[in-house]
């Protein structure tokens, strides 16, 4: 089993649907977290202690994991070559086995965004941030999505600022955000 730990205050990530997790009862918060993280598996277990959600996933056999990691590598190659349709297929196949692989989920979001499906990309980035609220590149991508595709500079700025808070010295990040 693998467990993801997320501070409750970091779970309010969807700018279109803000939620005060700390105001919910424990049972309601667990139900909402299971719904938010339902993309991982229907078999997730959630507990809350000291303001931290513990999300536990069942283990997957190692052969399936190896195959999924190879699919991710192939998907990244296809995405780099502009074959987003094939990249999407491979990322989605891998995520069936490794649903908490944030890099694959983030790269799947980029492939959807590049292929013109900004709504699917946004949903996937929200999932990435639900899994890892410190994923600076997911914040950059959300900023790019709001800036370039939704023309919402106020929301874009919020996501860029959070990325800068996480790593203010990343030159690639600064260049990427400065270009928008």
Secondary structure, DSSP 8 states (H G I E B T S, - for coil): -EEEEEEGGGG---TTS---GGGS-HHHHHHHHHHHTTTT-TT-EEEEETTEEEEEE----HHHHHHHHHHHHHHHHHHHTT-HHHHHHHHHHHHHH-TT-HHHHHHHHHHHHHTT-HHHHHHHHHHHHHH-TT-HHHHHHHHHIIIIIS--HHHHHHHHHHHHHH-TT-HHHHHHHHH-
